[in-house]
Amino acid sequence: MTHTDIPRRTLLKASLYAAAAATVRSAHAGAAEGRRNRPNIVFILADDLGWADLGCYGNRFNETPNIDRLAAAGVRFTQFYAAAPVCSPTRYSIVAGQYPARVGLTAHIPGHWRPFEKLAEPPPAQFIPPDVPTIAGVLRDAGYATAHFGKWHLGGGRSGPAQRGFATAEEFGGNHTVPPARLPRGAGPKRLAEHLADLSEQFIEANREKPFFMHICHTAPHIPLNTTEALLAKYSRKPPVPGYPSRADYAGLVEEMDASVGRVLAALEKAGLADNTVVIFASDNGGLTRESGGYPGTSNAPLREQKGTLYEGGIRVPLIIRWPGVAPRGAVCDAVGCSVDFFPTLLEIAGAAAPADHVLDGMSLMPAVRNPAGPHPRRSLYWHYPHYHTGRPSGAIRDGDDKLIEFFEDGRLELYDLKTDPGETKDLAAEAPEKVRTLWRKLKDWRQSVCAQMPQINPAYNPQRAGEWWDRRAVRPTDAPGTYRQPATRP
């Protein structure tokens, strides 16, 4: 049969089918192209990295050339905060977009315990509630490939990363060599930072044709401090910097992490994805200067105190965001932000919708990323840490430049002007009683609005035993957190 032998009606129907099919193919191709063009997101989280530990934040001992280059190519925030002074609650704020007090996840999992102190702490939650949506799940449902590599610390089982939205998940802990059983057959010994880079490179290559969200969580520079022999030797030879601990083991860990970050950035360049990838680098809380058991760490100077407290050294953290063509290169931003802001920020980057009926406590950082010079809105941030750690149970509010800290044991209130005194050296509470009352009322109203669990008077209080640390899971005495049994590698 020739073309002229086919009835006209059949030809017309065939042409209509062909046109419809072409339209569908075009629509699918357009949707696929739209998915491909959505920006990739690489979120890199350090563990206990202090605000003053990076070269781009002024450190003159630790060497962080790759992170410094990241800052030079994007926006560096100077007033960004973790939602808590320890890891698990901050990590919850990142993946859920909420203040951790909303779900009682206010301490690291499983949490420290001092059963004979003045106050009985509320027991912290041990996992993400199953009905809480995560940013990974939202982005996965929006068409993103999702991956988590590294530290999780938000509960296991049904609360692990693979169950909370990450289609690819490899969970690790510790800074030592990765156990051989966790490595490919025949692979030699690997440090964790090196292995995280391996996994990240593989994921980038496997998902270069579609948008992806990769969550890379280092354990550096969390204690116990250890690094490679080469890096230990390198920094042991380096002259110490006055006013900074200048620890060779700490600096080596930071450089291992920096090298891993460099490999991830290089992999994005090699895959041709760097210009369409948002890279975010942050820390989960402030630096540890000395753990309760004596393990030494870093310095957060000029900020006051350390991890486990609500002074600036415990909660102010580095944040760098690079997005070529959107974030101005080498910009410094003094907008006040918090880790609860990451969820709405990533939603805006991905063009994804917020989950229905899910309360988000933060606001998108994208206005500050696009225009780091401002103006930036005045806002209030809140913290709730009803636990004993390196500090005492407390809560805090930052409202504009004013910061109020409430200590729960005795009701003491401290007031600081962070614009003129970021080191919190002068308590202004006695000079501004009306401001103290206003901020305290706002803090109490916020705690009530999120149903924050408060510590209670401890009927088992024993001054002679108040300093004892107990294992919360085994219910028995244990060493103080971070008990230091090894000689320091450097004074």
TAFENCOR-V188256 format. One record per residue. RES is the residue in one letter. OMEGA is omega in degrees with one decimal (* if undefined). Layout:
res:omega
RES:OMEGA
RES:OMEGA
This chain:
res:omega
M:178.0
T:-179.7
H:-177.0
T:179.6
D:-178.5
I:179.3
P:-178.1
R:-178.3
R:179.4
T:178.5
L:-179.9
L:179.8
K:-180.0
A:-179.5
S:177.1
L:177.0
Y:-179.1
A:179.1
A:179.2
A:179.6
A:178.7
A:178.0
T:179.0
V:178.7
R:179.9
S:179.6
A:178.8
H:179.4
A:178.6
G:178.6
A:179.3
A:179.0
E:177.6
G:178.1
R:-179.6
R:-175.3
N:176.0
R:-174.4
P:169.1
N:179.9
I:174.2
V:-177.7
F:-177.9
I:-175.6
L:174.1
A:-176.3
D:179.7
D:177.2
L:-177.8
G:-179.2
W:-174.4
A:-173.2
D:-175.5
L:177.4
G:-178.1
C:173.5
Y:172.2
G:-178.7
N:-176.3
R:177.5
F:178.5
N:-179.5
E:-175.9
T:-173.7
P:-177.6
N:177.7
I:176.8
D:177.2
R:176.2
L:178.6
A:-180.0
A:-179.1
A:-177.4
G:-176.7
V:176.9
R:-179.0
F:-178.9
T:-178.1
Q:-180.0
F:-172.1
Y:164.5
A:-179.3
A:179.6
A:179.8
P:177.2
V:-163.4
C:-169.2
S:180.0
P:176.9
T:178.7
R:174.5
Y:-178.5
S:-179.6
I:-173.9
V:-176.9
A:178.8
G:-176.7
Q:168.6
Y:-176.5
P:178.3
A:-179.9
R:-176.7
V:177.9
G:180.0
L:-169.1
T:177.0
A:175.0
H:-179.8
I:7.9
P:-179.9
G:173.3
H:-177.4
W:173.7
R:-168.8
P:-177.0
F:177.7
E:-178.3
K:-177.4
L:172.3
A:-178.0
E:168.7
P:-179.8
P:-177.3
P:173.8
A:-174.8
Q:179.7
F:174.5
I:177.0
P:-174.0
P:-178.0
D:-179.6
V:177.2
P:178.3
T:178.9
I:177.9
A:178.8
G:179.1
V:-179.9
L:175.9
R:-179.4
D:178.0
A:175.3
G:178.9
Y:165.2
A:-174.4
T:179.6
A:171.8
H:176.2
F:174.1
G:-174.7
K:178.3
W:173.3
H:176.7
L:179.0
G:179.5
G:179.4
G:-178.6
R:178.9
S:179.1
G:-177.2
P:-179.7
A:179.9
Q:-176.0
R:169.1
G:-179.7
F:-177.6
A:174.2
T:-176.9
A:172.8
E:-175.1
E:-179.8
F:172.9
G:177.4
G:-178.4
N:-173.9
H:177.0
T:178.9
V:179.1
P:-178.2
P:-179.1
A:-179.6
R:-177.8
L:175.2
P:-179.5
R:178.2
G:-179.7
A:178.1
G:179.7
P:-179.8
K:167.7
R:-173.7
L:-178.8
A:178.1
E:-178.9
H:176.8
L:176.1
A:177.2
D:-177.9
L:-179.4
S:178.2
E:179.8
Q:-179.0
F:179.0
I:-179.3
E:-177.2
A:-174.1
N:-175.4
R:-177.3
E:179.0
K:-178.8
P:179.5
F:173.8
F:-178.3
M:-175.5
H:-175.3
I:-172.7
C:178.9
H:170.0
T:176.0
A:-2.0
P:177.4
H:174.4
I:-1.1
P:-175.9
L:175.6
N:-180.0
T:-179.5
T:179.0
E:-178.6
A:-179.7
L:176.9
L:178.9
A:-179.0
K:-175.3
Y:174.4
S:178.4
R:-174.0
K:178.9
P:179.7
P:178.2
V:-179.7
P:178.1
G:179.4
Y:-176.2
P:176.0
S:-179.8
R:-179.8
A:-178.9
D:179.0
Y:-179.6
A:177.9
G:177.5
L:179.7
V:179.1
E:175.4
E:178.6
M:-179.9
D:178.2
A:177.6
S:176.1
V:179.0
G:178.8
R:177.8
V:179.2
L:178.2
A:178.9
A:176.6
L:177.6
E:-177.8
K:-179.2
A:-178.8
G:-173.8
L:-172.7
A:-176.4
D:179.7
N:-179.9
T:173.6
V:177.5
V:-179.4
I:177.0
F:-178.7
A:175.4
S:-175.2
D:175.5
N:-179.7
G:-177.6
G:176.5
L:178.5
T:173.8
R:-179.7
E:-177.7
S:179.8
G:173.6
G:-177.0
Y:-176.3
P:-179.9
G:-171.0
T:173.2
S:177.6
N:-178.8
A:13.3
P:178.6
L:-176.7
R:170.9
E:-162.4
Q:172.6
K:179.1
G:176.0
T:178.4
L:166.9
Y:-172.7
E:179.9
G:-179.9
G:-171.5
I:177.9
R:-172.3
V:175.1
P:171.6
L:176.6
I:177.0
I:176.1
R:173.7
W:-176.5
P:179.6
G:179.8
V:178.9
A:178.4
P:-178.4
R:173.8
G:-177.9
A:175.0
V:-174.0
C:178.2
D:175.7
A:179.0
V:-179.7
G:-175.6
C:-178.0
S:172.9
V:-179.1
D:-175.7
F:-177.8
F:178.9
P:177.0
T:-179.7
L:174.8
L:-179.1
E:179.3
I:-175.3
A:-175.0
G:-177.9
A:-179.0
A:176.2
A:178.6
P:179.2
A:174.6
D:177.5
H:-179.2
V:174.1
L:-176.1
D:-176.1
G:176.7
M:-177.0
S:176.3
L:-173.0
M:174.7
P:178.6
A:178.2
V:-178.6
R:-176.6
N:-175.2
P:-177.5
A:175.9
G:9.0
P:-179.2
H:-177.6
P:171.4
R:-179.0
R:177.3
S:173.8
L:-174.4
Y:174.8
W:178.1
H:-178.0
Y:-174.7
P:-171.0
H:172.7
Y:176.2
H:171.0
T:175.7
G:-177.3
R:-179.3
P:-172.8
S:173.1
G:-177.9
A:172.7
I:166.7
R:-179.7
D:-172.0
G:177.1
D:-178.5
D:178.0
K:178.1
L:174.7
I:177.3
E:177.5
F:-168.8
F:-177.9
E:-175.1
D:179.5
G:-179.1
R:-180.0
L:177.7
E:-176.9
L:180.0
Y:172.4
D:-174.0
L:178.0
K:-178.6
T:-173.8
D:-179.5
P:177.7
G:177.4
E:-178.6
T:-176.3
K:176.8
D:-175.9
L:-173.4
A:-177.7
A:-177.4
E:-175.5
A:-175.5
P:-178.7
E:177.0
K:177.2
V:-179.6
R:-178.9
T:-179.0
L:179.1
W:178.8
R:178.1
K:179.4
L:179.1
K:178.7
D:177.9
W:179.6
R:178.6
Q:-176.9
S:-179.8
V:-179.9
C:-179.7
A:178.1
Q:-177.0
M:173.3
P:-177.2
Q:173.3
I:-173.6
N:178.5
P:179.7
A:-177.5
Y:-179.6
N:-176.6
P:-179.2
Q:-176.9
R:-174.0
A:-178.2
G:-178.9
E:173.3
W:179.4
W:174.0
D:-175.0
R:-177.2
R:-178.0
A:-179.0
V:177.8
R:-179.8
P:179.0
T:176.1
D:173.0
A:179.1
P:177.4
G:177.0
T:-171.3
Y:-176.4
R:-176.5
Q:175.0
P:178.1
A:178.3
T:-178.6
R:178.0
P:*
